């Protein structure tokens, strides 16, 4: 058996695109590698939502950074529908597979540390997710009808705990790294939040979350552009795109007083400032980090890797794919709990920057 993964940008807007924009193949053109430029269209409850890369070309993205989106928000529902439909496509095999219904799904969902640390909030979020997720779901993706059934939802682990589970268990569910007596720290730099968690007797001392994800670099950039260039209408979505360009090694261009201006140096300065904030927060919890085996996970960890490794030379990326480590870990830990027969287990990391799924089978 193997773990199948899928991710897509957590961008949602209300609107529509022409079906012929998808080209031949329609649904089959959906991709999880960021190459797709036309958003998916998810339709349910008589509303069409645009989802994934390219939404900003057709509609104003709905930007919700509050934790209430984890309960029954239409944005998260649209994202999850689009991602699950693509993850599970073609999974049933054998005679009659083309018409056979997909096996019910057992979802293991990771939550921000700040939710897990608040028992009352954790209970509220877990009950809310259970109410809207468990049961039968009917929707359309890019004009194709889809039906999914969710048998169970488990929402109890913090998102960085997923990376720990991925570290502990191999892809055959054998224990690859024992945590007993080990000092392991996970630094999970996401789009909206920075979460940290440690093993053993250090867990309660270290666990914590703060709103210092990669979005914070965009906020710093907006402040800097306003101050330096007197451009006061740079949106966070535009700033996000500029940060991504600079992190990917491309130039960051911005129209300033009618002239296209290279502001790459300003973007790098904003990313440097964020990295400094990340280090300050983490070291306020653990000291200089010398006692810990430090695992870096999340898309932001890839963006900040060089800067963080300069501070903690012994730090390393979590697994072969740090972006998917949390979702993979949630899938693995669920499989070790002997799930109900006849279900497909899916680990879910509902990040603010991207939704990540990992399915066993």
SULKA-V984077 format. One line per field, one symbol per residue. psi: psi as a letter, one per 30 degrees, with the letter a starting at -180 (. if undefined). Layout:
psi = ???
//
This chain:
psi = llkklkllkikklkallkffffakfceffklggffkfklljkklhgkkkkkakgeffflkkjjjglffffaikfeeeeeeeeeeeeefkgeklakgeffkkkklkjkjkklkefeefjeeeeeeeeeeeeefekakkklkjhfkkkkkkjelkkjfkleffeeeeeeeklfggkjekkfjfljkkkjjjaeeljkkkllbffeeeeklllihaffeeeeeeeeeeeeefhjggjleeeeeeeeeeeegglkjkkkjhfkkkjgeeeeeeeeeeeeeeeeeeeffegbfgffkjkkklleeeeegeeeefeeiffllkjafifefeeeeeeeeeeefgilkkglkkkkkjilfekkkkkkk.
//
